[in-house]
Amino acid sequence: MDLQSYVLENTEIFVSGFVVVSGAFLYLYKQRFQRPLPPSKLEKILEPETQKPEVKAPPKISWSDRLSLGLEKSRSEVWGKIGQLFSGPAPALDEIEEILYTADIPTALVQELLVKLERDGKGKSADEIQSLVFGFMKEKMEQVQGHIHEDVFNFNPANKKTRVFMIVGVNGAGKTTTIGKLATKLKLQGAKVIVGACDTFRAAAVDQLQVWCERAGVDMVRAKDGADPSGVAFDTVAKAFRENYDYCLIDTAGRLHTNANLMDELVKTKRVMAKIDPQAPQEVLLVLDAITGQNALKQAQEFHKALQLTGIIFTKCDGSAKAGSAVGIVDQLRVPITYIGVGETVDDLHLFDLDLYLKTLVGISRA
């Protein structure tokens, strides 16, 4: 067989072999010269070179701004209106009286303010009227507010004596949360703090308090559910003095001020603490919910009668137009407000600054 015939007869075999060899060669070529780029290099080619934005922490809101937001409803619906309503040719005294009563301001205080406006406010501008209202309320509160003991706010390491704070109030006023915030604030100042969980009939309240204490890094004394609250208070105060704690905060069960038996139990709790130290508790602080308005005053009167309050913690001022009721409470009860609360975080509980509170409430310059 000649070469031409041989090639013709085996053409199919030659073509198949050529295809296989070509494919192998092409594969090897791609492996050698066309390897894929590493992901990092590929990203740089596919994505334009951009500078990553700097991540900044949200700005911290100052206390004065927090207070302004919290008192906005009281200011816009009640106290901020007085200047506009009274200034001008026809002072709207009836309307002023109505909004003050709506804000749960005591009758005697409303009438005093109206007399003050009629006597000293005629012919004055709206801004001057607001300043007049500020001065009136400051006069009502200033003397009482001067009776607060400094270490309610500030821990003094030089003071080696344990101070006991008994915290009382009705259910729902924010008592447990307030104690957690107060413990945190004192701990951040370097104080050694212990908390007594005496609300032994509400396990959920004790659990909530324990969470706050764990977050703050403070100690807590807790008894079995249903244990005698007075016994828990006694054990906590004894431990506080024995182990040289700076602050001992006693949480008590929420009590309706109208229930004599429950109020008597609070009196007993206070009395047993004095067996450890005759001066204990140095502070009896009532937590009041601003939303309750005039009812807050009635609560305060009953608690004061039973326990001789030394101070008030005014909470939830951010959800009501009745935050101005603090003026009437201080004026009638003659007990100062120590702290004011306008929200849920630790920073939303702050010492009560009379000038800042009143200026923010009536809407005049805080400079």
Buried (B, 14 or more C-beta within 10 A) or exposed (E): EEEEEEEEEEEEEEEEEEEEEEEEEEEEEEEEEEEEEEEEEEEEEEEEEEEEEEEEEEEEBEBBEBBBBBBBBBBEBBBBBBBEBBBEEEBBEEEBBEBBEEBBBBEEBBEBBBEBBEEBBEEBEBEBBBBBBBBBBBEBBEEBBEEBBEBBBEBEEEEEEBBBBBBBBBEEBBBBBBBBBBBBBBBEBEBBBBBBBBBBEBBEBBEBBBEBBEEBEBBBBBBEEEBBBBBBBBBBBBBBBEEEBBBBBBBBBBBEBEEEEEBEBBEEBBEBBEEBBEEBBBBBBBBBBBBBBBBBBEBBBBBBEBBEBBBBBBBBBBBBBBBBBBBBBBBBBEBBBBBBBBBEEBBBBBBBBBEBBBBBBBBBEEE
